Amino acid sequence: MTAMRKKSILTRLRRFGTTTMVAGSVGFISACAQVTPAPAAGQEPLVITQRTNLALQQYLQKVASNRGGAFAVSPDGVNSYYVFCPDVVCSPGLYGGIAKTQCYSASGQECILFFVRNQPRRAYTVSPDTTVGHHGYRRAVPLDELPINNRD
């Protein structure tokens, strides 16, 4: 019975150590990769459609000030893609690159990183245009849901 208990403690320590190491690495990489300036003064605002604005509002509801994510939009404001983290730390942590790549796949245009977390990277206005466009999203996986943390 003592051997079972030691194994359980070792398993817990291994799980805690792995989670801490992964969380620290993802946090550090995310912080380095997503440092971008705030919207530039005097820069022309990006015009987005009503459907893109709807996708943006859905994204902003999913990311709070303490949750990660990124929202990318095509230069014409018609297409968008976002990645969000439902927890404090998720994997993968490079939300901006994923959002821009998936937006490009949907629109065929080089997309703009529009929001990181809940912070705008560019000023914008919403046009009365109701063009549907392509909009998508991806939920990042919280670290406690990763398979490495679910083995016993």
NUVEX-483904 format. One record per residue (C-alpha): x, y, z; residue number from 1; residue in one letter. Coordinates in nm, 4 decimals, always signed. Layout:
R       c1       c2       c3 seq type
R        X        Y        Z NUM    A
...
REM end
This chain:
R       c1       c2       c3 seq type
R  +0.0000  +0.0000  +0.0000   1    M
R  +0.2920  +0.2364  +0.0677   2    T
R  +0.4287  +0.1781  -0.2859   3    A
R  +0.0947  +0.2849  -0.4349   4    M
R  +0.1002  +0.6062  -0.2367   5    R
R  +0.4572  +0.6937  -0.3433   6    K
R  +0.3671  +0.6377  -0.7069   7    K
R  +0.0666  +0.8643  -0.6683   8    S
R  +0.2782  +1.1410  -0.5145   9    I
R  +0.5440  +1.1043  -0.7850  10    L
R  +0.2769  +1.1185  -1.0534  11    T
R  +0.1358  +1.4353  -0.9023  12    R
R  +0.4790  +1.5964  -0.8784  13    L
R  +0.5584  +1.5052  -1.2379  14    R
R  +0.2256  +1.6448  -1.3571  15    R
R  +0.2746  +1.9672  -1.1589  16    F
R  +0.6315  +2.0102  -1.2833  17    G
R  +0.5352  +1.9501  -1.6450  18    T
R  +0.2411  +2.1888  -1.6253  19    T
R  +0.4524  +2.4606  -1.4654  20    T
R  +0.7285  +2.4228  -1.7222  21    M
R  +0.4897  +2.4259  -2.0200  22    V
R  +0.2916  +2.7213  -1.8809  23    A
R  +0.6084  +2.9228  -1.8247  24    G
R  +0.7434  +2.8458  -2.1703  25    S
R  +0.4156  +2.9253  -2.3465  26    V
R  +0.3758  +3.2478  -2.1489  27    G
R  +0.7283  +3.3611  -2.2304  28    F
R  +0.6986  +3.2785  -2.6009  29    I
R  +0.3575  +3.4461  -2.6248  30    S
R  +0.4854  +3.7606  -2.4597  31    A
R  +0.7813  +3.7809  -2.6967  32    C
R  +0.5877  +3.7008  -3.0118  33    A
R  +0.2923  +3.9334  -2.9648  34    Q
R  +0.4592  +4.2610  -2.8758  35    V
R  +0.3214  +4.5131  -3.1235  36    T
R  +0.2608  +4.8836  -3.0985  37    P
R  -0.0767  +5.0397  -3.0256  38    A
R  -0.2711  +5.1966  -3.3154  39    P
R  -0.0670  +5.4730  -3.4748  40    A
R  -0.2019  +5.8253  -3.4501  41    A
R  -0.3058  +5.9626  -3.7875  42    G
R  -0.3266  +5.6175  -3.9460  43    Q
R  -0.6296  +5.5616  -4.1669  44    E
R  -0.8890  +5.3567  -3.9778  45    P
R  -0.9625  +5.0150  -4.1169  46    L
R  -1.3187  +4.9811  -4.2456  47    V
R  -1.4800  +4.6511  -4.1457  48    I
R  -1.8181  +4.5096  -4.2446  49    T
R  -2.1029  +4.4503  -4.0038  50    Q
R  -2.0407  +4.0738  -4.0152  51    R
R  -1.6740  +4.1228  -3.9289  52    T
R  -1.7788  +4.3509  -3.6437  53    N
R  -2.0162  +4.0788  -3.5200  54    L
R  -1.7261  +3.8282  -3.5228  55    A
R  -1.5113  +4.0854  -3.3395  56    L
R  -1.7766  +4.1318  -3.0686  57    Q
R  -1.7996  +3.7523  -3.0240  58    Q
R  -1.4206  +3.7377  -2.9905  59    Y
R  -1.4142  +4.0190  -2.7332  60    L
R  -1.6756  +3.8376  -2.5246  61    Q
R  -1.4548  +3.5269  -2.5164  62    K
R  -1.1321  +3.7024  -2.4191  63    V
R  -1.1303  +3.9020  -2.1025  64    A
R  -0.8397  +4.1133  -1.9868  65    S
R  -0.6719  +3.8014  -1.8469  66    N
R  -0.7259  +3.5628  -2.1415  67    R
R  -0.5177  +3.5260  -2.4535  68    G
R  -0.6237  +3.5505  -2.8109  69    G
R  -0.5805  +3.7287  -3.1416  70    A
R  -0.8160  +3.8561  -3.4103  71    F
R  -0.7003  +3.8981  -3.7705  72    A
R  -0.8905  +4.0670  -4.0515  73    V
R  -0.8407  +4.0949  -4.4275  74    S
R  -0.7396  +4.4399  -4.5592  75    P
R  -1.0829  +4.4892  -4.7171  76    D
R  -1.2494  +4.4239  -4.3770  77    G
R  -1.4709  +4.1452  -4.5121  78    V
R  -1.2995  +3.8302  -4.3764  79    N
R  -1.1712  +3.7451  -4.0297  80    S
R  -1.0379  +3.4688  -3.8104  81    Y
R  -0.9680  +3.4565  -3.4394  82    Y
R  -0.8051  +3.2293  -3.1845  83    V
R  -0.8976  +3.2495  -2.8178  84    F
R  -0.7951  +3.0842  -2.4940  85    C
R  -1.0791  +2.9921  -2.2548  86    P
R  -0.8297  +2.9777  -1.9671  87    D
R  -0.5360  +3.1891  -1.8514  88    V
R  -0.2725  +2.9829  -2.0394  89    V
R  -0.3289  +2.7608  -2.3424  90    C
R  -0.1396  +2.5736  -2.6074  91    S
R  -0.0508  +2.6795  -2.8689  92    P
R  +0.0385  +3.0230  -2.7408  93    G
R  +0.1164  +3.1937  -3.0714  94    L
R  -0.2356  +3.3178  -3.1330  95    Y
R  -0.1431  +3.5994  -3.3716  96    G
R  +0.0360  +3.3775  -3.6220  97    G
R  -0.2457  +3.1234  -3.6273  98    I
R  -0.5144  +3.3914  -3.6696  99    A
R  -0.3280  +3.5590  -3.9582 100    K
R  -0.2546  +3.2294  -4.1344 101    T
R  -0.6133  +3.1048  -4.1104 102    Q
R  -0.7501  +3.4437  -4.2179 103    C
R  -0.5210  +3.4321  -4.5216 104    Y
R  -0.6460  +3.0812  -4.6028 105    S
R  -1.0074  +3.2006  -4.5928 106    A
R  -0.9597  +3.5281  -4.7795 107    S
R  -0.6589  +3.4804  -5.0085 108    G
R  -0.5267  +3.8158  -4.8815 109    Q
R  -0.2463  +3.8984  -4.6407 110    E
R  -0.4359  +3.9666  -4.3185 111    C
R  -0.3782  +4.2259  -4.0492 112    I
R  -0.3397  +4.1428  -3.6817 113    L
R  -0.6307  +4.3540  -3.5597 114    F
R  -0.6644  +4.2719  -3.1874 115    F
R  -0.4335  +4.0944  -2.9420 116    V
R  -0.6187  +3.9931  -2.6272 117    R
R  -0.8710  +4.2763  -2.5933 118    N
R  -0.6351  +4.5479  -2.7180 119    Q
R  -0.6786  +4.6991  -3.0669 120    P
R  -0.3778  +4.7208  -3.2952 121    R
R  -0.5496  +4.9486  -3.5451 122    R
R  -0.8268  +5.2066  -3.5385 123    A
R  -1.1420  +5.1019  -3.7234 124    Y
R  -1.4896  +5.1997  -3.8325 125    T
R  -1.7868  +4.9794  -3.9175 126    V
R  -1.9428  +5.0225  -4.2605 127    S
R  -2.3110  +4.9610  -4.3346 128    P
R  -2.1962  +4.6870  -4.5765 129    D
R  -2.3566  +4.3512  -4.4922 130    T
R  -2.1251  +4.1373  -4.7071 131    T
R  -2.0968  +3.7983  -4.5379 132    V
R  -1.7309  +3.7090  -4.6045 133    G
R  -1.5531  +3.4210  -4.4336 134    H
R  -1.5252  +3.4193  -4.0560 135    H
R  -1.3844  +3.1478  -3.8370 136    G
R  -1.2318  +3.0786  -3.5004 137    Y
R  -1.0312  +2.8262  -3.3053 138    R
R  -1.0383  +2.7476  -2.9364 139    R
R  -0.6888  +2.6961  -2.7974 140    A
R  -0.6444  +2.4054  -2.5556 141    V
R  -0.6014  +2.4912  -2.1854 142    P
R  -0.2921  +2.3286  -2.0372 143    L
R  -0.4916  +2.1130  -1.7962 144    D
R  -0.6668  +1.9525  -2.0967 145    E
R  -0.3435  +1.8486  -2.2683 146    L
R  -0.2903  +1.4706  -2.2862 147    P
R  +0.0420  +1.4953  -2.1017 148    I
R  -0.1461  +1.6153  -1.7939 149    N
R  -0.4155  +1.3464  -1.8063 150    N
R  -0.2078  +1.0312  -1.7582 151    R
R  -0.2027  +0.8420  -1.4339 152    D
REM end
